Amino acid sequence: MSAAFLIEQLLNGVQLGVMLFLMAAGLTLVFGVMGLINLAHGSLFMLGAFFCAWIAGQTGSFWLGLGGGFLAAAAAGALVEIVVIRRLYDRDHLDQVLATFALILIFSELARWVFGDRPLYLDVPELLSGAVPLPGGGRYPAYRLAIIGVGLLTAAGLYLLIARTRLGMQIRAGESDREMIGALGVDIRTLYTAVFALGAALAGLAGGMVGALQSVQVGMGEPVLILAFVVIIIGGIGSIKGALLGAILVGVTDTLGRVFLPQFFGLFLPTSEATSVGSSLAAMAIYLLMAVVLAWRPKGLFPLDA
Amino acid sequence: MPEFNRETLVNAVLALALLIAPLIAVFLGEPFYVALASRVATLALAGVGLNLALGTGGMVSFGHAAFFGLGGYVAGIAALHAFEGTTFIAWPFEIGGSEHMIVIWLVAMAVAGGAALAIGAISLRTTGVYFIMITLAFAQMIYYFAISLPTYGGEDGLSIYLRSGLPGIEAEDPLSFFLVCYALLLGALFLMHRLVDSRFGAALQCARMNPQRLATLGIAPFPVKLTAFTLSAMVTGLAGALFAELNGFVSPAMLSWHRSGEIIIFVILGGVGRLFGPLAGAALFILLESFIGGWTDRWQLVLGLILLAVVLFARGGVIGLLAGKARHD
């Protein structure tokens, strides 16, 4: 095992983590500000990927597709917020879970209807199709590095938005006291729609970027959604900082576990057994990580009310 | 004795209808509807399990498919080893397969209960939205574990070639198998009725409504909730074993979070915390699925719209609609 291989796997882990952060940021914002648990967040991810692949297929431009996926997810998010989600803020979590579960069924079936049963494929854009040399002699796909870059830029942008702008101030105020900022004259309904659309747009962006790495199909959002849940449980629900840290932790643990656990068991077990034990353990690694974090800190690493 | 009111009447009609429908189907020579009734009975049993945690205890578990699927895998693995004559564990003592129904039921309940004890011990440290997500995540962990198990079919699942039997009962006969499921469902409903009315049930309801108050009465809420969560999982695990035997097949799909969602839907459609709610919900769900599913391919879309409408506009479910009077919260 060379250093280049290790660096490559670490980068893969960070890339997965950054993608999870884009998902988790929206989930955690919506929960922090509106107190809503949104299972349909994965559908917005899927929607972003579908629109990106479809527009790129029609126009031949990946960049138009990515922008289209971003906007389509934002628009779908705003629409869903106005039609359905708005009625759920005062309900208990069970109602929110059920209604957003219903939205998943509706979105998945609509996507199947509109885009067909067969998966769509999206090519990596020309500009980023090369590979970048790594220290230690390996090469790493430029596209994956670009995803890492976009994710980190988004994290920085979100930080600035929340810490430095008027909208961010309102979001922070909404997290601590909803009634009060309404009473101060902030249009809380528009604020909620904006926050929801922002979260949806980030999910759509993640979906569009990932669409070039895997096939775009119905149901692609759900595994990512559950990983994003694990991320925000570990990070502390409502905390953007926790989401970033949790996402990188989960991404790296998952990727390295899948690569190294089978090799580790190979040291003292026959190959076939080592592969099967190692890969089952790797499949559970992030959940075990979550269990450990919860046993230690039941409200996650960065709880909102601390 | 339960007081006689509209809800008791609705419950009796439901129980009778589920018994009579397959009898008529056999009389008319339509075995498909017998299997459909068995499906309702097993899924309702899964819902009865969840109803204890969700309805009575207020624990919104989004991971009950884990227990359902574990029960199913117990049935599948027992049948596989019995069929092949191999062992599950060869050392330090031999555990082989089994064709005996009661053994399979007991093992399914023990496995589901054990898993629930571990999952509950961690998850019940949290409440609210954390609890929902954590139970979901743990169920997903078991789902991925099942997928990565090549010995037991991995992603493709496991076929059960021979349904387990009871001495004196021909389980391969659809009607006999339905009657077994039906008897278990009624048994579970009776036990739940007694449990909710017992001292334990009172403590559990109090843990849902006001845990601080329960604690000041000298009863710690955590063990009460953990016990209820475990019992709930055991009933759902038993339902899973029956469901796998009914289909002659078990696969990771039984563990998927869609299944967890469906079990919650049974409970909600029927009416949360109502004794017969899961039966009404499962029956309605299966009826809609088979009739609308036969009419359009877009059943999931219709289900989504129905569910959305129920959540937004018709709280209280079917039993609430038929029996009026809401329960006190």
Interface residues (C-beta under 8 A of the other chain):
Chain A: F31 I37 V84 R87 R91 H93 L94 D95 V97 L98 A99 F101 A102 L103 I104 L105 I106 S108 E109 L110 W113 E222 I226 F229 V230 I232 I233 I237 S276 S279 S280 A283 M284 Y287 L288 M290 A291 L294 A295 P298 K299
Chain B: L54 V60 F62 I122 R125 T126 G128 V129 Y130 I132 M133 I134 L136 A137 F138 Q140 M141 Y144 F145 I147 S148 L149 P150 T151 W257 G261 I264 I265 I268 V272 R298 Q300 L301 L303 G304 L305 L307 L308 V311 L312 R315
